[in-house]
């Protein structure tokens, strides 16, 4: 999820951007509101009961109190932390809620994600027509972008892009969010590659679990777990090197497997279910 970490102090930057001060202004306006003089009212009649506050009002008050508490916590953390970290988050759409987006922005992080709600895609599709200029970012993908777009339920403006691509003959759409120092709206292929680069990390994690079974730990102590992880990393690299060597150096035989088209999972499965013959000559060399 986090692809880089550097010290923000080295760049002479504040711990968090000024954007999060919107919370302060909203909260302080509420807390510093002047009392209103009440008009005299007549005595209520018999059977009258005081109306209860609406659920929406109570929810807004609770949310405002939580935001104000978060603001105070951030101010205390900034005062105590002279070397806060700078991080970049690339999130799956399942984590791309407005609450998560706002929190990461207020924490001072760069953000790449897809929106949690598909309503954003429907809204963006209504903003384009046949005259819209799409930018090709890959052989099967195009983007159109809106820099610093202020969405209705998001407290901060975001760089927003609408993506269209084909799966077979079906045209599909998705959306991308970005917030950070990099001008990603000026380099759309770079934005597309930067976000989708997270798939490489996820593929490695999936391979370590489903091919090499890292999630089935055979040991309990921390040094032994580290050793098991090291063996799995070695195996993943060794298999790729061995596949390249076999394809380039092995003698051609009938019904040989095409190593260039054989995936890592299939290679592991085949190698684990075949026998091998070791030939040793008189000089003790294999």
N, C-alpha and C positions, 0 to 999 in steps of 0.2 A: 504494500500500500504506500509506504514511504520510500521514495526513490533516492533522496539525497538528504544530507544533514550537514550544515555548516554553521559556524557561530555567527550570529547576527552582529555581535559587537565588532568583529573584524571588519565589517563593511560600514561601520558607523551608523547603523540604523537603529530606530527605536524598536522596542520589544513587540509592539503591535501597531498597525496602521491607524491613522487618524479616523478612519471610517467608523470604527467602533464607538466613537464619541457620540454617534447618533443615539445610542442607548442612553448616554448620560443626559442629553438634552431632553429626551422623551420622559425619562424617569424624574428628572429634577423639575420639569414643568409640572408634573403631577404632584410631586411632594411639596413644591413651593406655592401651590395655588392658594390665592387669598380666600378667606372664608366669605361666604355670601350671607348678607343680612336676611333673616327670615321674616316673612310677613305674618301678621297675626292671623290665626285661623280660629274658626269656631269649634266648639267642643263636638266631638263626633257623636253621632246618634247611637242608640243602643243597638247592639248586634254588629257594630263595625269592628273590623279587625285590620291591623296594620299590614299592608301588602309586603310580601317577602321580596327581597332583591332577586332579580332574574338570574337564571343560571349563566347566561352570557356575560352579565356584568361581573358576577363572582369569578368566572373564568378569566376575564380580562384583568381583574385586580390581582389574581393569583399569578398570572403570567407576568404582569408588570413588576410585582414584588420579586419574582425569580430573576428577571432581567436585571433589576437593580442590585440584587445580591451578587449576581455574576459580575456586574460592573465593579463593585467594590472589591471582589476577589481578584479580578484582573489588575486593578490598581495596586493592590498589596503585592501581588506576584511581580509586577513590573518593578516596583520599588526594591524588592529583595533579590531580583534576578538580574545581574549585570551582564550575563553571557547567555542569553536565551538562544535557542536553536532556530535555524531556518529550515523548513521542511517543505517538500512537495508531495501532495496527495493526489493519487489517481484512483478514483473511486468507481465502483460498479454502480449502475443505476439504482440498485436496492438501497444504497446509502446516500443517494443524491437528493434527500429531502431539503426543503428550505431551512429547516432548523439546523441540520448538519452543515449546510453551506454557510449560513450566517456564523455559526460557531467557529469554523475553520478560518473564515476571513477575519474574525475578531481576534483569533489567536495569532494572526500574522502570517499564515501559511499560503503558499501558492496552491491553487486548486484546479484539477481537471476532473470532470465527471459528466455523467449523463443525468438528465432530470428523472426524478422518481416517478413523476406523474406523466402519463402519456398525453394528457391534455395539452402540455406544452407543444408537443409535436403537432397536434391538431390545430393549435393556434398559429404556429409558424407556417403551416401549409396554407393557411388562409392568407398569408402575407405575400405569397409568391404567385406569379402567373406565367404565361408563356413567354413574356418578355424578360423575365428574370435571368440575370447572367450567373450561371453556375460555374464554379471553379473545380476542375478535375484534380483530385488529390491521389487517386489510384486508378488502376485500369477499370475498376468496377464501382467507383465511388466519386461523388461530387458534393461540394459544399456551397452553401450561400450563408453569409455571415451578417450579424448585427452587432457592431461594437458598442460596449457599455449600454446594453439594453436594460431598462428598468421594468422588470416584470411586476405584476400586480401584487403578489404575495411575498416577494423577496425584498428585504430591507436595503440591499446593496445592488448597484448596477453590475451586470455580468456581460462578458463576451459570450454571445449565443450564436450557434451555428445549426443549420438544418442540413442533414445529410440524406442523400438518396442513393440507393444502390439496388442491384438486382440479385435475387436468389432464383436462379433458373430464369423463368420468364416473368416472374412476379416482381413488380417495383415496390420497394419498401422504403420507409423513412425512419430516421431517429434524430435526436438532438444532442448537442454537446454544450457544456458550460465551461467557462474558464474565468478565473480571477487570479491576477498576479502581475508581476512587473514586466514579463515578456510580452511584446506586442504580437500575440499569436494571430490576430486578425489580419496582419500583414504577411503572414507566412502560413497559409492554410494547409499545404502539404505537411509542414513541420508540426502543426497542431494535431493533425490527424495521426501522424506517426507517433508523436509524443504520447497521446492518450492510449492508442492501441498497442504501444510497446508493453503495456501492463500484461498483455496476453502471453508474452514470452515468460514472464515471471510466474504467471498462473499455470502455464503449461509445464514448467519445471517442477512446481509443487505437485501438480497432478501426477506427473511421471514418477516422482519420488514415492508417492503413496500407492499408486495403482500398479506400477511396474516393479518397483524395488521394495514395496511394502514397508516404507519407513514408519507408517503409523502403527505397525505391529512391533513395538519395541521388545526386544528379546532380553533386555537387561534393565537394571533399576538404578545403578549408581550413575552420577553425572559424568565421570570420565568415560565410562563404558558407553553411555549414550552418545557422547561426542565421537568416540571411536567408530560406532556404528554409522553415524552420519558421514564420517570421513570415508569409510569403506563404500558407502552408497555413491558419494560424489566421485570417488575413484572409478567405480564400476560404470557410472554413466559416461565418464570421459573415455574410459578404456574401450567400451563397446563401440563408441563412435570412431575411435582411432582404428580399432580392429576391423570394422566394417570397411573403412577406406582402404586399409592394407589388403584385405582379402579381395576387394574389387580390383585393385591395381596389380597385385602380386601373385595371387593364387593361380594355379594351373587350371585352364578351362576343362571342365568335365561335363558329361551329358547330364541333363536334368539339374544343373546347378541353380541355386537360388540367385536371383538378381538383387545384389546387395544395395544397388542404388534405389530400388523401389521398395525395399523391405524396411518397415518402420522399426523403431527401437523395441517396442513391445513385442512385435513378431520375432525379432532377432533373439530376444531373451527367451521367449517361449521355445523356439526351435533349438537353441543351444542347450537348454535345460533338459531336452528330451531326446538327445542323440548321443550316441557313444563316440568315443575318440580312440584312436590308436596312436601310441607313441612309439616311434622307431628309434632305437639307439644303436649306433655303430660301435666298433671296437675301440674307438678313441673316446668313448663316453660323451659324444656330442649328439644332440638330438637333431 
